[in-house]
């Protein structure tokens, strides 16, 4: 099934605001655990990813959720050369159980069984697998990032794999540790509030509309959406 809002791209500010609105209404524990909030969690993760890409690359990224069964969402940016770059994003989670104990499988084993098969590649070079770790994981408690990177190199994985984990819980700001597992392990700390403020000051907020055209002069253009979008990212309106 193709998305019916494929022309509409949300800024991470808009998307993260949608997530925060649900947290205010239902509480963070319910939003982060209950199945009915799956799309809300995907929105939060995609928005955080876009903020991280912005901080690491210097160009804004935009997002939309996907109704297809292939991946969970897509992110897009305008390159410095004026081209549109799109990545599909597959979102998955690896978090502690409700009793606080570790999952039965390591993250690597979970990925091998569901996403990063040794026998074949489920995703291509235009896909990024994003793993939400919640909080409280490191190499001593279940996630060996170097082992994951070694495995992905051994199967010649064409896709990227990133993890997101909230850290520094005594910090009044939301701090996310982003770990890149392809081709080598690399990490960056993202202050969500700082990235939010930077984009707000540059008026990178709301939504954008991409229009298909046969006019070469207008091809690849996206424009700010003049009409405010009140529905959330996960509400697939016409």
LOMARZA-501846 format. One record per residue: residue number from 1; residue in one letter; x, y, z of N, C-alpha, C in turn. Coordinates in steps of 0.1 Angstrom, whole numbers, always signed. Layout:
BEGIN
{NUM; "A"; {X; Y; Z}; {X; Y; Z}; {X; Y; Z}} ...
***
This chain:
BEGIN
{1; "X"; {+9; -12; +0}; {+0; +0; +0}; {+9; +12; +0}} {2; "X"; {+6; +22; -9}; {+14; +34; -9}; {+8; +44; +1}} {3; "X"; {+17; +53; +6}; {+12; +63; +15}; {+3; +73; +8}} {4; "X"; {-7; +78; +14}; {-16; +88; +7}; {-12; +102; +11}} {5; "X"; {-1; +104; +19}; {+3; +117; +22}; {+18; +119; +18}} {6; "X"; {+21; +112; +7}; {+35; +111; +3}; {+41; +125; -1}} {7; "X"; {+32; +135; -4}; {+37; +148; -8}; {+40; +156; +5}} {8; "X"; {+35; +152; +16}; {+36; +160; +29}; {+48; +155; +37}} {9; "X"; {+57; +164; +40}; {+69; +160; +49}; {+68; +169; +62}} {10; "X"; {+70; +162; +73}; {+70; +169; +86}; {+84; +172; +91}} {11; "X"; {+85; +184; +96}; {+98; +188; +103}; {+99; +180; +116}} {12; "X"; {+111; +178; +121}; {+112; +171; +134}; {+106; +179; +145}} {13; "X"; {+106; +192; +144}; {+99; +200; +155}; {+84; +197; +155}} {14; "X"; {+78; +196; +143}; {+63; +193; +143}; {+61; +178; +148}} {15; "X"; {+70; +169; +144}; {+68; +155; +148}; {+70; +153; +163}} {16; "X"; {+81; +159; +168}; {+83; +158; +182}; {+73; +164; +191}} {17; "X"; {+67; +175; +186}; {+56; +182; +192}; {+44; +172; +193}} {18; "X"; {+41; +165; +182}; {+30; +155; +182}; {+33; +145; +193}} {19; "X"; {+45; +140; +194}; {+48; +130; +204}; {+46; +135; +218}} {20; "X"; {+52; +148; +221}; {+50; +154; +234}; {+36; +156; +238}} {21; "X"; {+27; +159; +228}; {+13; +161; +231}; {+7; +148; +236}} {22; "X"; {+11; +137; +231}; {+6; +124; +236}; {+11; +120; +249}} {23; "X"; {+24; +124; +252}; {+30; +121; +265}; {+22; +130; +276}} {24; "X"; {+19; +142; +272}; {+12; +151; +282}; {-2; +145; +285}} {25; "X"; {-8; +139; +275}; {-22; +134; +276}; {-22; +121; +283}} {26; "X"; {-13; +112; +280}; {-14; +98; +285}; {-2; +94; +294}} {27; "X"; {+8; +102; +295}; {+20; +98; +304}; {+30; +91; +296}} {28; "X"; {+43; +93; +299}; {+54; +88; +291}; {+55; +73; +292}} {29; "X"; {+52; +67; +304}; {+53; +53; +305}; {+43; +45; +296}} {30; "X"; {+30; +50; +295}; {+20; +44; +286}; {+24; +46; +272}} {31; "X"; {+29; +58; +268}; {+33; +60; +254}; {+44; +51; +250}} {32; "X"; {+54; +49; +259}; {+66; +42; +255}; {+64; +27; +256}} {33; "X"; {+53; +22; +262}; {+51; +7; +264}; {+39; +1; +256}} {34; "X"; {+28; +8; +256}; {+16; +2; +251}; {+16; +1; +236}} {35; "X"; {+10; -10; +231}; {+10; -12; +216}; {+3; -2; +208}} {36; "X"; {-8; +4; +214}; {-16; +14; +206}; {-8; +26; +203}} {37; "X"; {+3; +28; +210}; {+12; +40; +207}; {+24; +37; +199}} {38; "X"; {+23; +26; +191}; {+35; +23; +183}; {+39; +34; +173}} {39; "X"; {+29; +39; +166}; {+32; +50; +157}; {+37; +62; +163}} {40; "X"; {+33; +65; +176}; {+38; +77; +183}; {+53; +74; +186}} {41; "X"; {+56; +62; +190}; {+71; +59; +193}; {+79; +60; +180}} {42; "X"; {+73; +56; +169}; {+81; +57; +156}; {+83; +71; +153}} {43; "X"; {+73; +80; +155}; {+74; +94; +153}; {+85; +100; +161}} {44; "X"; {+85; +97; +174}; {+96; +102; +182}; {+110; +98; +177}} {45; "X"; {+111; +85; +173}; {+124; +80; +169}; {+128; +87; +156}} {46; "X"; {+119; +88; +147}; {+122; +95; +134}; {+126; +109; +136}} {47; "X"; {+118; +116; +145}; {+122; +130; +147}; {+136; +132; +153}} {48; "X"; {+139; +123; +163}; {+152; +123; +169}; {+163; +120; +158}} {49; "X"; {+160; +111; +150}; {+170; +107; +139}; {+172; +120; +130}} {50; "X"; {+161; +127; +127}; {+163; +139; +118}; {+171; +149; +125}} {51; "X"; {+169; +151; +138}; {+177; +161; +146}; {+191; +157; +146}} {52; "X"; {+194; +144; +147}; {+208; +139; +147}; {+215; +141; +134}} {53; "X"; {+207; +138; +123}; {+213; +140; +110}; {+216; +154; +107}} {54; "X"; {+207; +163; +112}; {+209; +178; +111}; {+222; +182; +118}} {55; "X"; {+224; +177; +130}; {+235; +181; +138}; {+248; +175; +132}} {56; "X"; {+248; +164; +126}; {+260; +158; +120}; {+263; +162; +106}} {57; "X"; {+253; +166; +98}; {+255; +169; +84}; {+253; +184; +81}} {58; "X"; {+246; +191; +90}; {+244; +206; +88}; {+232; +209; +79}} {59; "X"; {+225; +199; +74}; {+213; +202; +65}; {+201; +196; +72}} {60; "X"; {+189; +203; +71}; {+177; +197; +78}; {+172; +185; +70}} {61; "X"; {+166; +176; +78}; {+159; +164; +73}; {+145; +165; +77}} {62; "X"; {+136; +159; +69}; {+122; +159; +71}; {+117; +144; +71}} {63; "X"; {+105; +142; +77}; {+101; +128; +78}; {+86; +126; +75}} {64; "X"; {+83; +114; +73}; {+69; +109; +72}; {+68; +95; +76}} {65; "X"; {+57; +91; +82}; {+55; +76; +85}; {+50; +70; +72}} {66; "X"; {+51; +57; +72}; {+47; +49; +60}; {+37; +39; +64}} {67; "X"; {+26; +38; +56}; {+16; +28; +58}; {+19; +14; +52}} {68; "X"; {+30; +13; +45}; {+34; +1; +38}; {+39; -9; +48}} {69; "X"; {+41; -22; +44}; {+46; -32; +52}; {+61; -34; +50}} {70; "X"; {+67; -25; +42}; {+81; -26; +38}; {+90; -20; +49}} {71; "X"; {+88; -7; +52}; {+95; +0; +62}; {+85; +9; +70}} {72; "X"; {+90; +15; +81}; {+81; +22; +90}; {+80; +37; +86}} {73; "X"; {+90; +42; +79}; {+89; +56; +76}; {+100; +60; +66}} {74; "X"; {+101; +73; +63}; {+111; +78; +54}; {+116; +92; +59}} {75; "X"; {+128; +95; +56}; {+134; +108; +59}; {+139; +114; +46}} {76; "X"; {+139; +127; +45}; {+143; +133; +33}; {+150; +146; +36}} {77; "X"; {+160; +149; +27}; {+167; +162; +28}; {+169; +168; +14}} {78; "X"; {+171; +181; +13}; {+176; +187; +1}; {+191; +188; +2}} {79; "X"; {+199; +182; -7}; {+213; +182; -7}; {+218; +197; -10}} {80; "X"; {+230; +200; -7}; {+236; +213; -11}; {+235; +215; -26}} {81; "X"; {+235; +204; -34}; {+234; +205; -49}; {+220; +207; -53}} {82; "X"; {+210; +207; -44}; {+196; +209; -48}; {+188; +196; -51}} {83; "X"; {+195; +185; -49}; {+188; +172; -52}; {+180; +167; -39}} {84; "X"; {+170; +159; -41}; {+163; +153; -30}; {+169; +139; -27}} {85; "X"; {+173; +137; -14}; {+178; +125; -9}; {+168; +119; +0}} {86; "X"; {+164; +106; -2}; {+154; +99; +6}; {+160; +86; +11}} {87; "X"; {+158; +84; +24}; {+161; +71; +30}; {+149; +65; +37}} {88; "X"; {+147; +52; +34}; {+136; +45; +41}; {+142; +41; +55}} {89; "X"; {+133; +41; +65}; {+137; +38; +79}; {+129; +27; +84}} {90; "X"; {+135; +17; +89}; {+129; +6; +96}; {+131; +7; +111}} {91; "X"; {+121; +9; +119}; {+122; +11; +133}; {+120; -2; +141}} {92; "X"; {+128; -5; +151}; {+126; -16; +160}; {+131; -12; +174}} {93; "X"; {+128; -20; +184}; {+131; -16; +197}; {+138; -28; +204}} {94; "X"; {+147; -24; +214}; {+153; -34; +222}; {+154; -28; +236}} {95; "X"; {+144; -32; +244}; {+142; -25; +258}; {+141; -36; +268}} {96; "X"; {+142; -31; +281}; {+141; -40; +292}; {+126; -45; +293}} {97; "X"; {+124; -56; +299}; {+111; -62; +301}; {+104; -54; +312}} {98; "X"; {+91; -56; +313}; {+83; -48; +323}; {+88; -51; +337}} {99; "X"; {+94; -62; +340}; {+100; -65; +353}; {+114; -59; +355}} {100; "X"; {+119; -52; +345}; {+132; -46; +346}; {+143; -55; +341}} {101; "X"; {+141; -67; +338}; {+151; -76; +334}; {+155; -75; +319}} {102; "X"; {+167; -80; +316}; {+171; -79; +302}; {+163; -88; +293}} {103; "X"; {+162; -85; +280}; {+156; -94; +271}; {+163; -107; +271}} {104; "X"; {+156; -118; +267}; {+162; -131; +266}; {+173; -132; +256}} {105; "X"; {+172; -125; +245}; {+182; -125; +235}; {+190; -112; +235}} {106; "X"; {+203; -113; +230}; {+211; -101; +228}; {+205; -94; +217}} {107; "X"; {+209; -81; +215}; {+204; -73; +204}; {+208; -79; +191}} {108; "X"; {+221; -84; +191}; {+226; -90; +178}; {+218; -102; +174}} {109; "X"; {+215; -111; +184}; {+206; -122; +181}; {+192; -118; +176}} {110; "X"; {+187; -108; +182}; {+173; -103; +178}; {+174; -98; +164}} {111; "X"; {+184; -91; +161}; {+186; -85; +147}; {+188; -97; +137}} {112; "X"; {+196; -106; +140}; {+198; -118; +131}; {+185; -125; +128}} {113; "X"; {+176; -126; +138}; {+164; -134; +136}; {+153; -126; +129}} {114; "X"; {+154; -112; +129}; {+143; -105; +123}; {+146; -94; +113}} {115; "X"; {+158; -89; +112}; {+162; -78; +103}; {+174; -81; +95}} {116; "X"; {+185; -85; +101}; {+198; -86; +94}; {+202; -100; +91}} {117; "X"; {+194; -106; +82}; {+196; -120; +79}; {+210; -123; +73}} {118; "X"; {+216; -134; +76}; {+228; -138; +70}; {+226; -144; +56}} {119; "X"; {+215; -150; +54}; {+212; -156; +41}; {+209; -147; +30}} {120; "X"; {+203; -135; +33}; {+199; -126; +23}; {+197; -112; +29}} {121; "X"; {+196; -102; +21}; {+194; -88; +26}; {+180; -84; +24}} {122; "X"; {+173; -82; +35}; {+159; -77; +35}; {+158; -63; +31}} {123; "X"; {+169; -55; +33}; {+169; -40; +30}; {+181; -37; +21}} {124; "X"; {+179; -26; +14}; {+190; -22; +5}; {+198; -10; +10}} {125; "X"; {+206; -4; +1}; {+215; +7; +5}; {+207; +20; +8}} {126; "X"; {+194; +20; +5}; {+186; +32; +7}; {+178; +31; +20}} {127; "X"; {+182; +21; +28}; {+174; +19; +41}; {+183; +20; +53}} {128; "X"; {+178; +26; +64}; {+185; +27; +76}; {+176; +20; +87}} {129; "X"; {+182; +10; +94}; {+176; +3; +105}; {+179; +11; +118}} {130; "X"; {+168; +15; +125}; {+170; +23; +137}; {+165; +15; +148}} {131; "X"; {+173; +13; +158}; {+170; +6; +170}; {+168; +15; +182}} {132; "X"; {+157; +15; +188}; {+154; +23; +200}; {+158; +15; +212}} {133; "X"; {+168; +19; +220}; {+173; +12; +232}; {+166; +16; +245}} {134; "X"; {+158; +27; +244}; {+152; +32; +256}; {+163; +38; +265}} {135; "X"; {+166; +32; +276}; {+177; +36; +284}; {+183; +25; +292}} {136; "X"; {+195; +26; +297}; {+201; +16; +306}; {+209; +5; +299}} {137; "X"; {+213; +7; +287}; {+220; -4; +280}; {+234; +1; +277}} {138; "X"; {+244; -8; +278}; {+258; -6; +273}; {+264; -19; +270}} {139; "X"; {+277; -19; +268}; {+283; -32; +264}; {+283; -42; +276}} {140; "X"; {+282; -37; +288}; {+282; -46; +300}; {+269; -52; +303}} {141; "X"; {+258; -46; +297}; {+245; -50; +300}; {+237; -55; +288}} {142; "X"; {+243; -58; +277}; {+236; -65; +267}; {+238; -60; +253}} {143; "X"; {+244; -48; +251}; {+246; -44; +237}; {+261; -42; +234}} {144; "X"; {+266; -51; +226}; {+280; -50; +221}; {+280; -44; +207}} {145; "X"; {+282; -31; +206}; {+281; -25; +193}; {+292; -29; +184}} {146; "X"; {+304; -32; +189}; {+314; -37; +180}; {+311; -51; +174}} {147; "X"; {+304; -59; +182}; {+300; -72; +176}; {+290; -71; +165}} {148; "X"; {+281; -61; +167}; {+271; -59; +157}; {+278; -53; +144}} {149; "X"; {+287; -44; +146}; {+294; -38; +134}; {+302; -49; +127}} {150; "X"; {+309; -58; +135}; {+316; -69; +128}; {+307; -78; +120}} {151; "X"; {+296; -81; +126}; {+286; -90; +119}; {+281; -84; +106}} {152; "X"; {+277; -71; +107}; {+272; -64; +95}; {+283; -64; +84}} {153; "X"; {+295; -62; +88}; {+306; -62; +78}; {+308; -76; +72}} {154; "X"; {+306; -86; +80}; {+308; -100; +76}; {+298; -104; +66}} {155; "X"; {+286; -99; +66}; {+275; -102; +57}; {+274; -92; +45}} {156; "X"; {+284; -82; +46}; {+284; -72; +36}; {+270; -64; +35}} {157; "X"; {+265; -60; +46}; {+252; -54; +47}; {+252; -41; +39}} {158; "X"; {+243; -39; +30}; {+243; -26; +22}; {+236; -15; +30}} {159; "X"; {+228; -18; +40}; {+220; -8; +47}; {+228; -2; +59}} {160; "X"; {+223; +8; +65}; {+229; +14; +77}; {+221; +9; +90}} {161; "X"; {+228; +9; +101}; {+221; +5; +114}; {+226; +15; +124}} {162; "X"; {+216; +22; +130}; {+218; +32; +141}; {+210; +28; +153}} {163; "X"; {+215; +31; +165}; {+207; +29; +177}; {+205; +43; +184}} {164; "X"; {+194; +44; +191}; {+191; +56; +199}; {+189; +52; +214}} {165; "X"; {+195; +60; +223}; {+194; +57; +237}; {+193; +70; +245}} {166; "X"; {+183; +71; +253}; {+183; +83; +262}; {+193; +81; +274}} {167; "X"; {+201; +91; +276}; {+211; +91; +286}; {+211; +104; +295}} {168; "X"; {+220; +104; +304}; {+221; +116; +313}; {+207; +120; +319}} {169; "X"; {+201; +111; +327}; {+188; +113; +331}; {+186; +124; +342}} {170; "X"; {+198; +128; +347}; {+197; +140; +357}; {+198; +153; +350}} {171; "X"; {+200; +153; +336}; {+200; +165; +328}; {+186; +170; +325}} {172; "X"; {+183; +182; +328}; {+169; +187; +325}; {+166; +187; +310}} {173; "X"; {+176; +186; +301}; {+174; +185; +287}; {+173; +170; +283}} {174; "X"; {+167; +167; +272}; {+167; +153; +267}; {+179; +151; +259}} {175; "X"; {+188; +142; +264}; {+201; +138; +258}; {+200; +124; +252}} {176; "X"; {+202; +123; +239}; {+202; +110; +232}; {+216; +106; +227}} {177; "X"; {+220; +94; +230}; {+232; +89; +225}; {+229; +82; +212}} {178; "X"; {+235; +86; +201}; {+232; +80; +188}; {+245; +71; +185}} {179; "X"; {+243; +59; +182}; {+254; +50; +179}; {+253; +45; +165}} {180; "X"; {+263; +47; +156}; {+263; +42; +143}; {+271; +29; +143}} {181; "X"; {+265; +19; +137}; {+272; +6; +137}; {+277; +2; +123}} {182; "X"; {+276; +11; +113}; {+280; +8; +100}; {+288; +20; +94}} {183; "X"; {+299; +18; +87}; {+307; +6; +87}; {+315; +3; +99}} {184; "X"; {+318; +14; +107}; {+325; +12; +120}; {+316; +18; +131}} {185; "X"; {+319; +15; +143}; {+311; +21; +154}; {+315; +36; +157}} {186; "X"; {+305; +44; +157}; {+308; +58; +160}; {+296; +63; +168}} {187; "X"; {+298; +73; +177}; {+288; +78; +186}; {+288; +93; +186}} {188; "X"; {+276; +99; +188}; {+274; +113; +190}; {+263; +115; +201}} {189; "X"; {+265; +126; +209}; {+255; +129; +219}; {+246; +140; +213}} {190; "X"; {+233; +138; +213}; {+224; +148; +208}; {+215; +154; +219}} {191; "X"; {+216; +168; +220}; {+207; +175; +229}; {+195; +179; +221}} {192; "X"; {+184; +172; +223}; {+172; +174; +215}; {+167; +189; +216}} {193; "X"; {+167; +194; +228}; {+163; +208; +230}; {+172; +218; +222}} {194; "X"; {+185; +216; +222}; {+194; +224; +214}; {+191; +224; +200}} {195; "X"; {+190; +211; +194}; {+187; +210; +180}; {+173; +216; +176}} {196; "X"; {+163; +215; +185}; {+150; +221; +184}; {+152; +236; +182}} {197; "X"; {+159; +242; +192}; {+161; +256; +192}; {+167; +261; +179}} {198; "X"; {+178; +254; +175}; {+185; +259; +163}; {+176; +258; +151}} {199; "X"; {+168; +248; +149}; {+159; +247; +138}; {+147; +257; +139}} {200; "X"; {+143; +260; +151}; {+132; +269; +153}; {+137; +283; +149}} {201; "X"; {+149; +287; +153}; {+155; +300; +149}; {+157; +301; +134}} {202; "X"; {+159; +290; +127}; {+160; +290; +113}; {+147; +288; +106}} {203; "X"; {+136; +288; +114}; {+122; +286; +108}; {+120; +273; +101}} {204; "X"; {+127; +263; +106}; {+126; +249; +100}; {+115; +242; +109}} {205; "X"; {+103; +245; +107}; {+92; +239; +115}; {+79; +238; +106}} {206; "X"; {+70; +231; +112}; {+57; +228; +104}; {+59; +217; +94}} {207; "X"; {+54; +219; +82}; {+55; +209; +72}; {+59; +215; +59}} {208; "X"; {+63; +206; +50}; {+67; +209; +36}; {+59; +201; +26}} {209; "X"; {+57; +206; +15}; {+49; +199; +4}; {+59; +197; -8}} {210; "X"; {+60; +185; -12}; {+67; +182; -25}; {+57; +180; -36}} {211; "X"; {+60; +186; -47}; {+50; +185; -58}; {+57; +179; -70}} {212; "X"; {+50; +169; -76}; {+55; +162; -88}; {+52; +171; -100}} {213; "X"; {+62; +172; -109}; {+60; +181; -121}; {+69; +176; -132}} {214; "X"; {+64; +179; -144}; {+72; +175; -156}; {+81; +187; -160}} {215; "X"; {+80; +198; -153}; {+89; +210; -156}; {+102; +208; -150}} {216; "X"; {+113; +207; -158}; {+126; +204; -153}; {+130; +215; -143}} {217; "X"; {+126; +228; -146}; {+130; +239; -137}; {+124; +238; -123}} {218; "X"; {+113; +231; -122}; {+106; +230; -109}; {+108; +216; -103}} {219; "X"; {+115; +207; -110}; {+117; +193; -105}; {+125; +193; -92}} {220; "X"; {+122; +185; -82}; {+129; +184; -70}; {+127; +195; -60}} {221; "X"; {+117; +203; -62}; {+114; +214; -53}; {+104; +210; -42}} {222; "X"; {+107; +215; -30}; {+97; +214; -19}; {+95; +228; -14}} {223; "X"; {+83; +231; -10}; {+79; +244; -5}; {+72; +243; +9}} {224; "X"; {+74; +254; +17}; {+66; +254; +30}; {+51; +253; +27}} {225; "X"; {+45; +246; +37}; {+30; +244; +35}; {+24; +256; +42}} {226; "X"; {+16; +264; +33}; {+10; +276; +38}; {-2; +273; +48}} {227; "X"; {-8; +262; +46}; {-20; +258; +55}; {-15; +250; +66}} {228; "X"; {-17; +254; +79}; {-12; +246; +90}; {-18; +232; +90}} {229; "X"; {-10; +223; +93}; {-14; +209; +94}; {-17; +206; +109}} {230; "X"; {-29; +203; +113}; {-32; +201; +127}; {-32; +186; +130}} {231; "X"; {-33; +177; +120}; {-33; +163; +124}; {-18; +159; +127}} {232; "X"; {-17; +148; +134}; {-4; +143; +138}; {+2; +135; +127}} {233; "X"; {+15; +133; +128}; {+23; +126; +117}; {+17; +113; +114}} {234; "X"; {+11; +106; +124}; {+6; +92; +122}; {-8; +92; +117}} {235; "X"; {-15; +104; +116}; {-28; +105; +110}; {-27; +106; +95}} {236; "X"; {-30; +96; +88}; {-28; +96; +73}; {-40; +102; +67}} {237; "X"; {-41; +115; +67}; {-52; +122; +60}; {-50; +124; +45}} {238; "X"; {-60; +128; +38}; {-59; +129; +24}; {-52; +142; +20}} 
***
